Amino acid sequence: GPDEAGRQALASKIAASFDATQDIVGGDTSLREDAPRAFLRVNRQRAESLGIPMAAIAQTVSGALSGANAAYLHDGQSKYPVPVRLQLPLESQVGLEHILGLSLRTAVLPGTTSPGQLVPLSELVTVERGIIDKPLFTKDLKGVSYVFGDMAGKLDSPLYGLAAIRRTFQAAAKDGEAVVGEYWIHQPTDTYRGYALKWDGESQITYDTFRDMGAAYGVGLILIYLLVVAQFKSYLTPLVIMAPIPLTIIGVMPGHALLNAQFTATSMIGM
């Protein structure tokens, strides 16, 4: 579609149709909810006045979240030294309260031997809140939003599932809404004028397989006909000989129905 907001709204409606359709499982989309992100901007002037380098502030925050090895233990039993790792527990990493409560020691004043004072991290940084950038998906340099789903139940063919989803989507459409162009085989052409819906996945693979197998089947019949013509020097005799070939469908289809088997590309090869 022409813009991201409208495309996401359309994808949400289609996802609702997936969820409302029977035997459609594993529904998901490429849409992502807003996720908060916090920036800790160091107050350089304040940190320099206290003699705390920026590297120490960065290492403190990184160690609290990712962990840092403070020392190593040699117990005489382990082949390698055992690291002593400092890290905030997972429940303390959810918010910023525990991180901002971490303390850093100021530099020692000239002419004194007393250790520096402990200053909380909240006095050295400013919290700036934002939103994590969402992934944008494109295909052929055009923005797209994906809706996923799988077919389960007695009829596991994707074509039946797509037809059911399409009926649900059309039934939920309100009067006055813009008509969405639907594409089953080819890709949408001009997506900058309006929104388009491309049914893809296993249905496309099924179409491509049967199209190629059908074309090969037709070419094979033509070549067989030409060979028989060359053999019998007649254009009518090959037609009589090849007449039973279409009749195989009469035997194949009832056989599949009797055994409750699906008509697949392998079935076409057998014909």
Sequence and secondary structure as in RCSB ss.txt:
>XXXX:A:sequence
GPDEAGRQALASKIAASFDATQDIVGGDTSLREDAPRAFLRVNRQRAESLGIPMAAIAQTVSGALSGANAAYLHD
GQSKYPVPVRLQLPLESQVGLEHILGLSLRTAVLPGTTSPGQLVPLSELVTVERGIIDKPLFTKDLKGVSYVFGD
MAGKLDSPLYGLAAIRRTFQAAAKDGEAVVGEYWIHQPTDTYRGYALKWDGESQITYDTFRDMGAAYGVGLILIY
LLVVAQFKSYLTPLVIMAPIPLTIIGVMPGHALLNAQFTATSMIGM
>XXXX:A:secstr
  SHHHHHHHHHHHHHHHHHSTTEEEEEES     EEEEEEE HHHHHHTT  HHHHHHHHHHHHH EEEEEE  
SSSSS EEEEE   GGGSSSSHHHHT EEE    TT  S   EEEGGGTEEEEEEE     EEETTEEE  EEEE
E SS   HHHHHHHHHHHHHHH  TT    EEESSS  S TTTS EEE  SHHHHHHHHHHHHHHHHHHHHHHHH
HHHHHHHT SSHHHHHHTTTTTHHHHHHHHHHHHT    HHHHHH 
